Amino acid sequence: MAGDTLLIALYAAIGAAAAGLAGAAALRALRNRSVSLSLAVVAAVTVAAMLAGTLLVSRAMFLSEHDLWVVTMVCSMAAVVSLVVALLLGRSVVRGSRELAEATRALGEDGSFTPPAAAPTAELAQLSRQLAATSDKLAASRERERTLEASRRELVAWISHDLRTPLAGLQAMTEALEDGMVEDPRTYLTRIRAEVGRMSSMVGDLFELSRIQAGVLALSPTRMSVYDLVGDAIAGVDALAREHGVRLVGHGVDAVPVEVDGREMSRVLANLLVNAIRRTPADGTVAVSAHREADRVVLSVTDGCGGIAPEDLPRVFDTGWRGTDARTPPAGAGLGLAIVRGIVEAHQGRAAVCNVPGGCRFEVHLPPVVAQDGRRRVARAADAVTRPAAAPTRTPSSPARREPGASSPTPRAAARRKR
């Protein structure tokens, strides 16, 4: 009995192996053809393997002609049904694949992807979802690229205009000096120095812009207190505040430790304070505060500019945005706030702005402590720019409250003046 069973298994295995080898050869020959043919071959191999094994076993068992004919007929009908089902399934898969191919071709041509209504298989459905997600990402990327390109073109046009104006003035003044047509040359020399300084500042901004876009802004973070950082920034803009008659207030500053590049973060605060002072009317107030909020440190600068139009709030940190169409020299190069965003994002932080009664508040969100690895860090913020700092790097204490129309230095800065 056991011997007959082994013999039947052997004959069945030989027949199935022969059918399998023939099917593998057929699939290899049809590997570049439609998937419906491949499915038909798979169905045919299955039935052929069963039929071959049955015929071999039947002959070995010496079945009657009638029994052999019955077995053959049953296997043949099974083969016909299997092939029909395989062809129908293959046509459905091919149709879904073609629809997906058409949608993918549209994605490559015009960037739009419309997924087929129904995918015949789970794999094609998953592929359709992935292509739809990729299409959305590509659309968002193209929109960002268009915005950045428009911003770059606008910036180049503005900078060209702003450089042309002082250059023309410098040329006129130097020609007047050469011709001896100036009664007091010192007046022209002072104006020339001011124009050169302004152009130097714009060139410095452009240099920092190229650094940030190239991803080579190196940071050297050290642990310091926000208290000293804010005090240093206020001391650096003290003279400008006095000139504009703006009162600086810095009482709400907590001594929270942060790990930042002191020079670059001083540049951030200096840009925010200079912008706030210039936008605040005389006898107005610019308030600085810093506190810890959950898992972050929030530095804020509140001015009295009267607020920003709601439609302009999303553009405040864009490169070249000035908040006005005026092309007068005091408007600057329009890089200050974009610089702020670039440096803050390089520190794994976030810059934000919102309107408050009478003005607006700029906020810088920083992580309280960044893991120190002893290596210089490279900030890659492709959509932002940096600006060289004008304020000196010191660590004075928090400033005292000022009288209207004047700005008081920090206690440490006042001590230096007394000496």
MILO-841701 format. One record per atom (N, C-alpha, C, O, CB): y, z, x. Coordinates in steps of 0.02 Angstrom, whole numbers, plus 50000, padded with zeros to 5 digits. Glycine has a CB too. Example, Ala and Ser with C-alpha at 12.3 -4.5 7.8 and 13.67 -1.06 7.14 Angstrom:
BEGIN
497165039050660
497755039050615
498355039050660
498345042350712
497765045250565
498885035450642
499475035750684
500025039450645
500575040250670
499705028650704
This chain:
BEGIN
499395000050041
500005000050000
500625000050042
501094996250031
500015006049954
500625004450093
501205004850138
501274998350177
501834996050190
501135010750186
500704995250195
500734988950231
501034983450189
501424979450215
500044986950255
500854983050124
501144977950080
501904978950073
502284974050071
500804978250011
502104985250068
502834986550061
503214984250122
503744981250117
502954994150049
502944985750181
503274983550243
503294975950246
503784973050269
502924986450305
502754972750224
502734965450226
503254962450179
503584957550196
502034962950209
503314965250119
503814962850071
504524963750099
504944959250094
503754966550004
504644969650129
505304970950158
505454966050214
506024963750222
505354978250184
504944964450255
505044959750310
505224952850285
505694949750309
504424959450354
504834950350234
504984943750206
505674943550175
506044938550182
504454941750155
505864948850138
506524949150107
507084949150159
507604945950151
506584955350062
506964952850214
507474953050267
507544946350301
508104944350317
507294958450319
506984942850312
507034936250344
507414931350300
507834927650325
506324933450360
507254931250235
507614926750190
508354928350186
508764923850187
507304926950122
508524934850180
509224936850176
509604935250241
510184933150238
509274944350160
509274936250299
509594934850363
509744927350369
510274925450393
509154937150421
509264923250348
509384916050352
509964913950307
510384909950328
508744912150332
509984916750247
510544915050202
511204917750230
511724914450224
510424917950132
511184923750260
511794926550289
512064922450347
512664921350352
511674933550312
511614920150391
511834915950447
512134909350421
512644907150447
511244914450494
511814906350371
512094900150344
512784901450312
513234897350319
511624897150292
512854907150277
513494908750247
514034910050299
514604907950290
513434914750202
513854913450354
514334914750407
514584908250438
515174907450453
514034919250461
514114903550449
514304896950476
514774893350427
515264890250449
513684892650490
514624893850362
515054890550312
515754893650310
516254890150306
514724890850243
515774900350314
516434903750313
516844901950375
517454901050371
516344911350310
516514901350432
516874899350493
517154892350486
517714890950508
516414899850554
516764887950456
516994881050447
517564880650397
517984876150401
516414876650425
517584885250349
518104885150297
518654890350308
519014892050261
517784886350229
518724892850370
519204898250383
519924896150372
520354900450361
519114900750453
520074889750374
520754887350363
520844884350293
521354881250279
520934882150416
520344885250251
520394882550183
520584888050134
520744893750153
519724879350163
520574886350070
520784890950017
520324896950013
519734896650028
520814887449950
520624902549992
520224908649985
519724908049928
519224911649928
520684914649973
519854903649880
519374902749825
518714899949851
518184901949827
519664898049772
518734895449900
518124892849930
517744898349967
517134898749964
518274887049978
518114902650001
517794908150037
517454912949989
516894915250003
518304911950079
517774914349933
517454918649883
516834915349854
516334918749842
517954920349827
516854908849842
516274905249817
515694905549867
515124906449848
516444898049801
515864904849932
515344905249983
515044912149984
514434912849991
515634903450052
515454917349978
515194924249978
514714925249919
514184928249927
515764929349975
514914922849860
514474923549801
513834919549810
513294921949792
514844921149737
513884913549838
513294909449849
512824912649900
512214912449891
513494902449873
513094915649952
512674918950002
512294924749971
511704925749986
513104921350061
512634928449927
512304934149895
511694931849854
511154934749860
512794937949850
511804926749813
511254924249771
510724920849814
510124921749802
511524919349719
510934917049865
510464913649908
510024918549946
509434917349956
510824909049956
510324924049968
509934929150004
509394932049959
508824933049979
510384934650030
509584933449896
509094936049849
508554930849834
507964932549831
509434938249785
508754924449824
508274919249807
507794917849865
507194916849854
508654912949788
508074917649926
507644916249984
507134921749994
506544920450006
508074915550047
507354927949987
506884933449995
506354933349941
505774934649954
507244940149994
506574931749879
506084931549824
505564926049833
504974927149821
506454930549757
505804920049855
505334914549865
504834916149920
504244914649913
505714908249882
505064919149975
504604920750029
504094925950007
503494925350021
504984923350089
504334930949972
503874936149948
503384933349897
502794935049896
504264942149918
503654928849853
503214925949802
502664921849833
502084922349812
503624921549754
502824917849883
502294913849916
501804918349953
501204917049954
502604908849964
502064923549983
501604928050019
501134931649971
500574933349989
501994933150061
501384932949911
500974936549861
500564931749818
500194933849774
501414940849817
500634925349831
500254920249795
500344920949719
499854921449681
499504920749814
500994920949698
501134921149626
500944914549594
500894909449628
501874922849613
500854914649530
500694908549493
501304904049490
501874906249502
500454910249422
501174897649475
501734892849470
502234894949416
502834894249424
501464885849456
501964897549362
502404899649307
502854905449327
503454905349313
501994901549246
502564910349359
502964916149381
503494914149432
504054916549430
502514921649410
503294909649478
503774907449529
504344903549497
504924904149517
503424903149581
504174899549446
504694895649412
505174900249375
505774899049374
504374890649362
504924905549344
505344910349308
505824913849357
506414914549343
504904915649272
505554915949414
505984919349463
506534914649488
507114916549495
505574922049522
506324908449501
506814903649526
507354902249474
507944901749492
506464897049545
507164901649411
507644900349358
508144906149350
508744905149342
507274899049291
507874912149354
508324917949348
508824918149405
509424919349394
507904924549348
508594916949467
509054916849524
509554911149519
510134912049538
508654916349590
509344905449494
509804899749487
510364901249437
510944899849450
509424893449466
510174904149380
510684905849331
511164911149359
511774910849347
510364908349266
510884915849395
511324920849426
511804917549476
512384919549481
510904926249462
511554912549512
511984909049561
512544905349525
513124905549548
511564904149603
512384901949469
512904898249433
513444902849407
514044901649416
512594894349374
513224908449375
513724913249349
514144916149405
514744916849398
513364918949310
513824917949460
514194920849517
514704915949545
515274917949560
513704922949572
514514909549551
514994904649577
515584903649530
516154902949553
514634897949589
515454903449464
515994902549416
516484908449421
517094907549423
515724901949344
516214914549422
516644920449426
517034920449492
517624922049493
516224926849420
516704918649547
517044918549612
517604913349613
518134914649641
516544917049668
517474907449583
517994902349581
518594904549538
519164903249557
517714895749554
518454907749481
519014910149439
519414915449475
520034915449474
518734912849372
519064920149507
519414925349545
519804922249603
520374924349617
518914930549571
519504917349637
519844914149693
520474910549670
520994910849704
519384909249727
520444907049612
521044903549587
521594908549570
522184907149582
520864899449524
521404914349542
521914919449527
522244922049590
522854922949593
521604925249488
521834923349642
522114925749705
522554920449737
523084921949764
521544927849753
522324914149735
522714908749765
523384907949728
523894906949760
522314902149763
523364908249662
523984907649624
524484913249642
525074911949652
523834907649549
524234919349645
524674924949664
524934924249735
525504925849750
524314931449657
524504921749780
524714920849849
525244915449855
525714916149894
524114918949893
525184910049816
525684904749818
526354907249790
526884905649818
525444898749778
526334911149736
526964913849709
527304918449760
527914918349768
526824917649644
526894922449794
527184926849845
527454922849903
527974924649932
526654931849870
527114917349921
527354913049975
528024909749956
528474909249998
526834907549991
528104907649894
528734904749871
529294909849874
529854908349895
528654901949800
529144915849851
529654921149854
529844922749926
530424924049940
529404927449818
529354922749970
529504924050041
529914918450072
530354919650112
528844925050081
529764912150052
530164906550077
530894907250054
531354905750093
529864899950052
531004909449993
531684910449969
532034915950009
532634915550022
531684912249895
531654921050029
531934926350070
532174923650137
532694925750162
531424931950082
531794919050166
532004916150229
532574911350223
532964910550271
531434912750261
532644908050166
533174903050158
533844906050137
534354904950170
532964897950107
533854909850083
534484912550059
534524920150059
535014923050036
534604910049989
534004923450086
534024930650092
533854934550029
533884940650030
534684932650115
533674931049975
533504934549913
532744934449903
532414929549919
533854931349852
532484939749877
531764940249865
531644942749794
531874948149775
531424945049916
531284938749756
531094940649687
530344941249685
529994936249687
531354935349635
530074947249680
529344948149683
529014944949622
529304944749568
529164955649686
528404942449630
528034939549573
527944944749518
527944950749530
527354936949596
527854942149457
527794946649399
527184951249405
527234957249392
527754942649335
526624948449425
526004952449431
525584949749488
525474943749493
525594952249364
525364954249531
524954952249588
524214953049569
524034957949537
525124956549651
523794948249588
523084948549569
522694953949605
522174956149580
522764941949581
522924956149663
522564961349700
523054966749722
523654965749725
522204958249761
522774972549738
523184978249760
523524976649827
524084978849839
522764984549766
523174972949871
523464971249936
524084966749928
524594967849961
522944967849980
524024961749885
524604957349873
525174961149840
525764959849854
524404951249830
525014965749796
525534969849764
525894974249816
526504974849814
525234974249709
525514977149862
525814981249915
526254976949960
526794978949980
525274984749956
525994970949977
526394966350018
527044964349983
527564963850014
525984960150036
527004963249918
527604961549880
528114967149880
528714965949887
527414959749808
527874973349873
528334979049875
528654979849944
529254981349949
527964985549857
528274978749996
528544979250064
529074973850076
529584975150107
527994978750116
528934967750052
529424962350060
530054963750021
530604962250044
529114955750039
529994966649961
530584968449922
531004973749958
531614973249959
530374971049852
530664978749986
531034983850024
531374980850085
531944982550101
530564989550045
531014976350119
531314972950177
531914968750157
532414968550193
530804968650212
531864965450099
532434961450075
533044965850062
533604963850078
532234957750011
532934971650033
533504976250020
533814978550085
534434978950091
533264982349978
533404980050134
533664982250199
534054976650233
534584977850263
533104984750245
533784970550230
534134964850260
534804963550225
535294962050258
533704958650257
534814964250159
535434963150123
535954968350142
536544966750153
535314963450047
535744974750148
536214979950169
536444978850240
537034979950256
535884986850163
535994976550284
536174975250353
536674969450358
537154969750396
535554973750395
536554964150318
537024958550319
537714960650293
538224958350319
536754952750277
537724964850243
538364967150216
538734971350267
539344970650276
538254971250152
538364975750302
538684979650355
538944975150411
539484976350438
538204984850384
538554970150428
538764965550481
539384961750461
539834960750502
538194960750499
539414959450398
540014955950375
540614960550377
541164958450396
539904953150304
540524966750356
541084971550356
541324972850427
541924972950440
540874978050323
540844973850473
541034975150543
541374969050574
541864969850611
540414977050583
541114963150559
541424957150587
542124956150561
542574954450599
540994951050572
542224957350496
542904956750468
543354962050499
543934960650514
542884957650392
543094968050510
543494973250541
543674971450612
544234972750634
543114979950539
543204968550649
543344966650719
543874961150721
544334961350762
542704964250754
543804956150677
544304950750676
544994953550659
545504951650689
544114945250627
545014958050610
545654960950590
545954965050647
546554964950659
545574965250528
545514968850681
545754972950737
546034968650793
546564970150820
545184977350764
545684963150810
545934958750863
546614955850844
547064955450886
545424953050876
546684953850781
547324951150759
547874956350764
548424954950787
547274948450687
547724962450741
548234967750743
548424969650815
549014970250832
547984973950706
547914970450858
548054972250927
548454966750961
548904968251000
547404973650965
548274960550948
548654954950977
549384955250957
549834954250998
548344948150957
549504956650893
550184957150869
550544963050902
551114962350924
550204957950793
550214968750905
550524974750933
550654974151008
551124977251033
550094980750919
550244970251043
550364969251114
550914964051125
551304964551173
549724967051149
550944959051082
551454953951090
552164956751082
552614954851118
551344948351040
552244961251034
552914963951020
553204967751080
553754966151101
552884968650959
552854972651108
553144976051167
553214971451227
553674972251267
552734982051185
552754966651235
552814962051292
553444957951287
553784956751337
552194957451296
553604955651226
554224951951217
554824956251232
555294953951264
554274949151146
554804962551209
555364967051225
555424968351299
555974968551326
555274973551188
554854969351333
554874970451406
555164964451442
555554965151489
554164971951432
554964958551421
555224952551452
555974951951444
556334950251491
554884946351424
556214953351383
556934952951371
557314958151413
557834956551442
557094954051297
557054964251417
557404969451455
557394968051530
557894969151564
557084976251442
556834965651556
556814964051627
557274958251645
557594958251697
556094962451649
557314953351601
557784947751613
558504950151612
558914947851652
557684942251561
558654954751566
559334957551564
559484961451627
560044961151653
559424961951502
558984965151652
559094968851714
559174964151774
559604965351817
558504973651727
558784958851776
558844954051831
559524950651831
559814949351884
558294948851827
559784949151771
560424945651767
561024950251774
561594948051774
560474941951702
560894956851781
561434961551788
561874962251726
562464963551732
561854959551845
561584961451668
561974961651606
561934968551573
562174969351517
561724956351558
561654973551606
561574980151578
562034984951614
562024985451675
560844982551582
562444988551575
562904993251606
562544999451630
562715002151683
563454995151556
562055001751593
561685007751612
560945006051618
560585006451568
561785013651561
560695004051677
560005002051684
559505007451666
558935006051647
559874999851755
559725013851673
559245019251659
559005019151586
558435021051572
559565025951674
559425016951540
559215016451470
558645011551461
558155012851427
559815014451426
558735005751494
558205000751489
557565003051525
557015001751502
558434994151518
557665006351581
557075008851618
556675013851576
556065013851577
557285011951684
557035018151540
556695022951497
556315019451441
555745021251426
557205027851466
556625014451412
556285010651358
555685006851386
555165006351353
556775005851324
555765004051446
555205000451477
554625005251489
554045003451476
555424997251543
554775011251514
554235016051526
553885017851461
553275018451460
554515022351559
554255018751407
553955020451343
553505014851318
552955016051294
554495021951290
553735008651324
553335002951301
552695002251343
552165000751316
553734996451303
552755003251408
552175002851452
551665008251434
551065006951433
552375003351526
551915014251420
551465019651400
551105018151335
550505019551328
551855026151394
551465015151287
551145013451224
550615008151233
550075008551204
551675011151174
550765002951273
550264997751286
549665000551324
549094998551312
550574991951325
549795005151370
549245008151408
548785012051361
548175011951369
549515012751463
549085015351311
548675019051263
548245014251222
547655015751209
549125023151217
548525008551201
548135003751162
547575000751204
547014999751179
548584998251136
547714999251267
547194996551311
546645001651321
546054999951323
547494994351378
546835008051327
546335013351333
545895013751272
545285014851277
546665019951346
546205013051213
545805013051151
545305007351150
544725008251132
546265012551090
545525001451171
545074995651172
544514996651222
543944994651209
545454989251188
544664999851278
544145001151327
543615005951298
543015004851307
544455004151391
543845011151264
543375015751234
542975012351178
542385013851168
543745021951207
543305007751142
542945003951091
542375000051121
541815000051094
543424999251055
542494996751177
541964992951209
541404997451234
540814995551232
542234988851267
541565003451257
541055008151280
540595010351224
539985010551230
541385014251312
540905011951167
540505014251110
540075008651084
539485009751067
540955017051055
540345002651079
539954997051053
539384995251101
538864992851079
540394991051042
539484996451165
538954995251213
538455001051217
537935000451250
539244993951282
538615006651185
538165012451185
538135016051251
537595018451270
537485010351166
538695016551286
538685019751352
539165025751355
539405027451409
538875014651406
539305028851298
539725034851298
539295040751319
538885043151279
540055035951228
539385043151380
538985048651406
539295055351387
539905056251396
538895048151483
538895059951362
539125066651343
538825071851390
538255071251412
538935068151270
539235076951404
538995082651444
539105088951403
539595092451413
539365083051513
538645090451357
538755096151312
538695102851348
538255103851389
538275095851255
539135107451330
539115114351354
539255118951294
539565116851246
539625115651411
539015125051298
539125129751243
539815132751250
540015134951304
538585135351243
540185132751195
540855135551194
540995138251124
540615137051077
541385130351215
541545141751118
541745144651054
542225139851018
542675137051049
542075151551064
542115139050953
542575134950914
543275138050915
543765134350911
542325134350841
543315144550920
543955148050922
544385145450980
544975143850970
543855155650930
544085145051039
544465142551097
544585135051092
545105132551113
544085144151161
544105131451064
544185124151059
544775122351014
545165117951031
543535121051031
544835125750957
545385124350912
546045126650942
546545123150937
545275127850845
546035132450974
546655134851006
546905130051059
547505128951065
546535141551037
546445127251097
546635122351148
546945116151117
547455113551142
546025120351190
546655113751063
546915107751030
547605108951001
548045104551006
546445105450975
547715114750971
548375116250942
548895116850997
549465114550988
548355122650901
548725119851053
549195120351108
549385113451134
549955112451156
548905124551164
548905108751132
549045102051158
549535098151116
549885093851142
548415098251165
549575099451050
550025095651006
550625099850985
550985097950939
549645093350943
550735105451018
551285109851001
551955106251005
552375106850960
551285115951046
552065102651059
552705099251068
552825093951014
553385093250989
552745096051137
552305090250997
552375085050945
552535088250878
552935085550840
551725080950940
552225093950863
552365097250799
553085099650796
553415099050745
551885103150789
553335102350851
554035104550853
554505098650844
555015099250810
554185108150919
554335093050875
554765087150869
554805084750797
555345082650775
554505081550913
554265085050760
554255082750690
554435088250641
554465087050580
553575079950673
554555094350665
554725099850620
554155101950576
554265103850518
555305097850579
553545101650601
552945103250562
552685110050585
552655111450645
552405097750570
552485114050537
552215120650551
551465120250559
551125117450515
552415125650496
551195123050612
550475123250625
550195130050607
550475135150628
550325121450698
549655130150570
549335136450550
548605136050570
548255131250555
549415137750473
548375141350605
547675141350627
547355148150621
547045150550668
547635139050698
547425151350563
547155158150554
546415158150537
546045162450560
547535161750500
546185153350497
545495153450473
545015150450522
544645145750505
545445149950408
545005152950583
544555150250635
544085155750657
544295160850684
544965147550696
543445154750645
542935159650665
542695158050736
542685152250757
542345159650615
542495163150771
542235162350839
541505160350837
541065164250855
542335168850881
541385154250814
540695151750807
540515147650869
540905143350889
540625147450742
539935148950899
539745144950958
539485138050939
539115137350890
539215148650999
539675133150977
539415126350969
539255123651038
539505126251088
539915121750931
538845118551040
538665115351103
538895108151100
538555103851071
537895115851118
539475106851130
539795100251125
540085098451193
540135102651238
540335100151071
540265092151199
540655089851257
541375091951245
541705089151201
540585082051268
541625096751283
542285099451271
542835094251274
543295094451233
542435104751321
542795089651321
543315084551328
543325079951267
543855078451240
543205080451392
542735077651246
542705072951190
542885076451124
543215073451082
542015069851186
542665082651115
542825086151053
543565088051051
543855088350996
542385092351045
543865089351108
544595090451109
544955084051089
545475084351057
544815092751179
544675078351108
544955071951088
544915071151012
545385068550981
544595066151123
544365073350982
544305072950909
544835077050875
545195074550831
543605075250887
544905083350895
545395087650863
546105085250876
546535085650832
545315094850887
546235082750936
546895080150952
547065074250907
547625073850881
546945078151026
546595069650898
546725063950854
546865066150783
547325063550751
546135059150855
546475070850758
546575073250690
547245076750682
547595075750633
546015077950669
547425080850731
548055084550727
548655079850734
549145080650698
548085089950780
548615075150780
549175070450788
549265066250725
549825065150702
549055065750849
548715064050697
548755060250635
549055064450578
549465061950540
548065057650615
548845070750573
549095075150520
549845076550530
550225076650481
548705081650519
550055077750592
550765079250605
551205073350588
551735074150558
550865081250678
550985067350607
551395061450594
551425059650520
551905056550498
551135055550634
550915061550482
550905059950411
551225065450368
551365064350309
550195058750388
551345071250397
551625076850359
552385076750365
552645076150420
551345083550383
552755077350310
553485077450313
553745083650348
553385088550356
553785076950244
554375083350370
554695089050403
554665095150358
554705094650297
555425087350422
554595101050389
554525107450355
553845107950319
553735112650280
555085108350305
553395103250331
552725103650302
552275107850346
552475110350398
552435096650293
551655108550323
551165112850358
550525108950372
550285105250329
551015119150316
550265109850431
549605107350450
549175113350466
549325117250511
549645102350512
548635114150429
548205119950436
547545117950467
547255112850451
548085123350367
547315122150513
546675121050547
546225126950532
546435132650535
546775120150625
545595125550516
545115130850504
544435128850531
544305122950541
545075132450428
544025133750542
543345132550567
542905138350545
543105144150552
543325131650645
542325136850518
541875141950495
541165139350495
541045133250496
542075144550425
540695143950494
539985141950490
539785141550417
539935145950377
539535147050529
539435136250401
539225134950332
538495132850333
538325127250350
539665129650298
538045137550313
537325136150314
537105134450385
537155138550430
537145130450264
536855128350395
536605126350460
537085121950498
536865117750538
535935122850453
537725122650486
538215118350520
538875122150529
538995127350498
538335111950480
539285119450573
539955122050585
540445116850560
540405110950577
540075123650661
540915119050519
541395114450487
542085115850515
542355121350507
541375115350410
542385110950548
543075111150570
543485106750522
543275101250507
543155108850644
544055109250499
544455105450452
545185105550473
545435110450499
544365108150381
545525099950459
546245099250471
546545096950405
546385091550381
546405094250529
546985100950376
547295099450312
548025097950323
548385101950355
547205105350262
548265092250298
548955090250307
549325090150241
549045091950189
548995083450341
549955088050243
550375087550183
550615080550171
551195079350154
550965092250188
550155075650181
550345068550175
550435066250103
550675060750092
549825064250209
550235070450055
550285068249986
549645065349959
549605063749899
550825063349978
549145064650000
548495061949977
548395054649994
548875051050010
548425062949904
547775052549991
547585045650006
547335042449940
547005045749900
547025045350062
547505036249931
547285032749871
546525032849866
546195031649917
547545025449870
546255034249807
545515034649801
545155028449826
544615028949855
545325035849730
545455022449815
545115016349838
545125015749914
544735011849942
545435010249807
545565019449948
545595019150021
545175024450056
545045023950116
546305019850044
544955029550019
544565034950050
543945032450087
543815034850142
544355039949998
543555027650060
542965025250098
543145021550162
542715020650205
542545020750055
543785019250169
543965015250227
544335019150281
544515016450333
544405009450205
544435025550269
544865029550314
544605029250386
545005028750433
544895036750290
543945029650395
543665029850463
543475022850489
543155022350541
543055034350464
543675017650453
543525010850477
543965009050536
544535011350542
543615005750420
543695004850580
544075002550638
544674998450616
544604993650578
543624998550686
545265000350640
545864996550626
546224998650562
546754995950548
545704989450622
545945003250523
546275005150461
546875009650476
546825014350515
545775008850413
547445008050445
548055011850458
548345015050395
548815018850400
548575007350489
548075013450338
548335016250277
548955012850252
549235014950201
548475023450287
549175007550287
549765003850266
549724996950296
549394995950347
550415007450287
550064992150265
550074985350291
550654984350341
550734978950369
550134980450234
551034989550351
551604988950397
551354987850468
550884991150489
552064995050393
551674983350504
551464981950572
551974984650622
552064981750676
551374974450583
552294990050605
552794993050649
552434996850705
551874999150695
553264997750611
552744997450764
552415000750820
552175007850805
551635009550828
552865000950877
552555012150767
552305018850756
551635019250720
551315024450720
552805022750718
551435013650688
550805013850651
550205014550697
549665016350674
550725007550610
550285013250762
549735013950809
549235008250803
549325003550765
549385020550799
548695008850842
548195003450843
547685004250787
547254999850779
547845003350909
547705009650749
547235010450695
546535012350718
546045010950683
547195004250655
546485015550776
545825017450803
545705024950802
545145027150815
545755014850872
546215028950789
546155036150796
545595039150755
545185042950782
546795039350778
545575037750691
545065040750648
544385037750660
543875041150653
545265040050575
544355031350677
543715028350695
543435031550759
542835032350766
543785020750705
543885033450804
543685036950865
543385043650847
542875045650874
544285037950912
543695047150800
543445053650777
542725052850752
542285056650772
543895056550722
542615047950709
541945047050683
541435045450738
540875048050737
541945041550631
541645041150785
541185039350839
540965045350880
540365046050895
541495034250883
541435049550900
541265055350942
540855060350902
540375063150928
541895058650970
541045061550839
540685066450799
539965064150788
539505068150793
541035067550731
539865057850772
539185055350762
538795055550827
538185056350826
539205048250735
539135054750884
538785055350948
538525062350959
538035063350995
539255053351005
538855067350928
538625074250932
538145076050875
538025081950861
539225079050931
537865070950841
537405072050785
537755075550728
537445079450691
536805076050808
538405074250720
538785077250666
539015072150616
538755066450614
539385080950694
539495074050574
539735069750521
540475071050509
540685076850509
539335070750456
540865065750500
541575066350484
541685064350411
541375059650386
542005061850531
542135068050377
542265066750307
542995068150291
543345071350330
541805071250262
543225065550234
543905066550212
543915067250137
543515064150102
544365060650235
544375071250112
544455072050040
545175073850025
545525076550069
543975077450011
545395072549966
546075074249944
546095081449921
545635083949889
546315069449889
546655084849936
546785091549913
547495091649884
547875086949897
546695096949971
547685096649847
548365096849819
548895096249874
548935100449919
548475103249780
549295091049870
549845090049917
549665086149979
550105084450018
550105096549937
549035084749990
548845081250052
548105079450053
547805078150000
549015085350112
547825079550112
547105078050119
546815082450174
547185085050217
546975070550134
546165083250172
545825087350222
545285083250257
544855080250225
545505093650188
545315083150323
544815079950364
544335085250390
544545090350416
545135075950424
543695083950382
543185088850402
542715085850455
542535079950452
542775091150342
542535090050502
542045088250554
541465093050547
541545099050557
542365088450626
540885090450532
540285094550525
539855093750588
539655088250606
539875092450461
539735099450621
539365099450684
538765104250679
538805109250644
539815101350743
538225102650713
537685107650718
537915113450760
538265112350810
537035104450748
537745119650742
538005125450780
537755125750851
538125127750896
537825131750745
537125123750862
536835123950930
536405117750938
535995116350894
536415130450942
536495114150992
536085108351008
535645110151067
535895112851116
536525102051024
535005108651062
534535110351116
534775107351182
534915101351186
533835107851100
534815111551233
535055109351299
534475107251343
534015111251354
535465114851332
534495101151368
533945098751410
534165097451481
533775095051522
533645092551381
534805099051497
535035098151565
535175091051585
535335089851643
534545100951610
535115086451540
535235079451557
535845076951521
536025079551468
534625075151540
536165071951548
536725068751514
536465064751456
535935061651460
537135064351562
536855064851401
536645061351341
537045055051333
537625054651353
536715065851279
536735050251304
537065043851290
537145043151215
536645043251178
536665037851320
537755042351193
537885041751120
537905034451102
538265030451132
538555045151101
537505032751052
537485025851028
537715025850955
537315027150910
536775022651035
538355024550945
538635024250877
538945017350870
539545016550881
539175029950865
538545012250850
538765005350850
539325003950803
539684999050812
538185000950834
539415008050751
539915006650700
540555010650710
540995010350668
539645007950632
540615014450766
541215018650776
541495017450845
541185014050886
541045026050767
542085020150859
542415019250922
542675025850947
542715030750909
542985014150916
542845026251013
543115032251042
543795030951071
543985025251083
542645035051095
544165036351083
544855035851105
544975040951160
544745046651154
545355036951047
545335039251214
545465044051268
545905049751244
546365048651203
545775040651328
545785055751268
546175061451246
546835061851282
546895060251341
545785067951256
547345064051245
548005065051274
548135072351287
548565074151327
548535062151228
547755076751252
547875083951259
547505086651319
546955084351333
547665087651196
547785091451355
547445094451412
546855098651390
546845101151333
547925098651453
546385099551434
545785103551418
545895110651443
545835112051502
545155100451450
546055115151395
546135122151410
545765126151357
545505123351309
546885124151412
545745132651366
545405136851317
545855142651297
545705148351313
544735139551346
546405141251262
546835146651239
546535150051178
546055147551149
547535144151223
546825155551161
546605159151102
546875155951040
547255151151043
546805166451105
546695158650981
546915155850918
547665156650910
547925161850931
546545159050859
548015151850881
548735152050876
548975157050824
548625158850777
549015145350860
549595159350835
549905163750786
550265159550735
550355153550745
550395168650820
550475162550680
550825158950627
551525157050649
551845160850686
550845163050562
551765151150628
552405148750650
552935149150597
552785149650537
552345141650674
553555149050619
554115148650573
554195141450550
553995136850585
554765151250606
554495140350490
554595133450466
554985129350516
555485131650544
554945133450399
554755123250526
555105118550570
554955119450642
555245115950684
555825119250560
554505124150660
554345125050731
553615126450737
553285128650690
554765130850762
553335125150798
552635126350812
552585131250869
552915130350920
552265119750829
552175136350861
552095141350913
551475139950953
550955138250925
552065148250883
551505140651018
550905139751059
550425145651050
550605150751020
551085138951132
549835144851075
549345150351072
549565155951117
549985154951161
548635147851091
549295162051108
549495167651150
549405166251224
549825168051265
549105173751131
548845162951242
548735161551313
549245156651340
549495157351396
548025158951325
549405151551298
549915146751320
550585150151327
550965148551373
549955140851271
550755154851280
551395158351285
551425162551348
551955163151380
551495162851223
550855165451367
550855169451429
550995165051489
551335167251536
550185172951437
550725158951489
550865154451545
551605152951550
551885152851605
550465148051537
551935151851491
552645150251493
553065155951520
553545154951556
552895148451423
552855162251502
553225167951527
553175168551602
553665170351636
552985174351495
552575166851629
552515167051702
552925161451734
552925160851795
551785166351722
